[in-house]
Amino acid sequence: MSKVIIACVGGFLGAGKTTALQRAVVAIRERGLRVGVITNDQGTELVDTEAIRSLNVPTEEIGGGCFCCKFDDLALHAKRLLDYERPDVILAEAVGSCTDLSATVYQPLRKYYKDEFDLAPLSILVEPSRIRAFVGSGDDGFPDTVRYLFEKQLAEADLIVLNKADTVDDAEREELTQAVTRLAGTIPVRTMSALTSEGVDGWIETLLTERAAGNRILDIDYETYAQAEAVLGWLNARVRLTAQQEVSPKAAAEALIGHIQSGSLDAGMAIAHVKILAQTDAGSDRIALTDGQGKPQWSSEKTFPATNNFVLVVNARIRTNPEALSKLVEQSLAAMADTLGLETDVERIASFSPPPPNPPYRFTEKVS
């Protein structure tokens, strides 16, 4: 390959993008190719970054804004990977509340970095519960602005990937695919389960071989887009836990996410995504929740021994204000620690609402 392929992967919070990237890294390496990853978030201290780095893959992190608003940082980190690692493929995971990637990321890359990079199809991942909530007529706890954001994510895709296909039967797969098609029109839709690796090879083959990328420029109202992002409180935290007796880190993570879930339900706060990474010297794993009524799921069946010293990294995106979100997580930490006999040391915590998106570049037509 003469130029490095950049494959941007988007989709709403909880679509399974990080697990998909982990499987993609493995699949690309199995083809004898080198791969790098760029993660992205409105804040820092990301579960996603730690999860990707656990694969010993070169990983850059862009915090403090989405790719569309941090384009120069994206280009800088991509060139850093190119200079130091010379990957064949760079996978770029966009923050889950981001859209308009074609106009603000793909077109500028094509305009200003055409000699360094080729572009893979823009993949937008969706998952069953979010389709049911946003495409159906039920009350999902989010305002119409968030549904607008979700629909715009689909509308700019070169490829829509219905992820978590292992959670539905064949009949529902077909029903969900038809629902997405009714919304997205002629955009190709494929099904995949990043958790089981079903369909991952076909997805990667598309990314490596097809160059129909950034074909759709959105007609988007940035005020509505900003309102959708501002609905959510964002919290990122890193907490060290110690105890006199050894405790299972996975049990601690399960207890913490359970308290956050029950507290959110009691307060009428809709959950977009909560992720907790449990880290020990023996390994790490993450548990995630994408629906206030759902069941938290681990990303693997990995086990590691009980210990009296470990870290939990918490990323929570919940419909509330930053102050209420901080209080919810702090109370949940205290309840979990009290139950399990743990001492908590909050090394870092930040809670905020994203500022309005303000991309430095936005093309209104496709760059040839």
Buried (B, 14 or more C-beta within 10 A) or exposed (E): EEBBBBBBBBBBBBBBBBBBBBBBBBBBBEEEBBBBBBBBBBBBBBBBBBBBBBBEBBBBBBBBBBBBBBBEBBBEBBBBBBEEBEBBBBBBBBBBBBBBBBBBBBBBBBEBBEEBBBBBBBBBBBBBBBBBBBBEEEEBBBEEBBBBBBBBBBBBBBBBBBBBBBBBEEEEBEBBBEBBBEBBEEBBBBBBBBBEBBBBBEBBEBBBEEEEBBBBBBEBEEEBBBBBBBBBBBBBBBBBBEBEEEBBBBBBBBBBBBBBBEBBEEEEBBBBBBBBBBBBEEBBBBBBBBBBEEEBBBBEEEEBEBBBEBBBBBBBBBBBBBEBBBBBBBEBBEBBBEEBEBEBEEEEBBBBBBEEBEBEBBBEEBEE
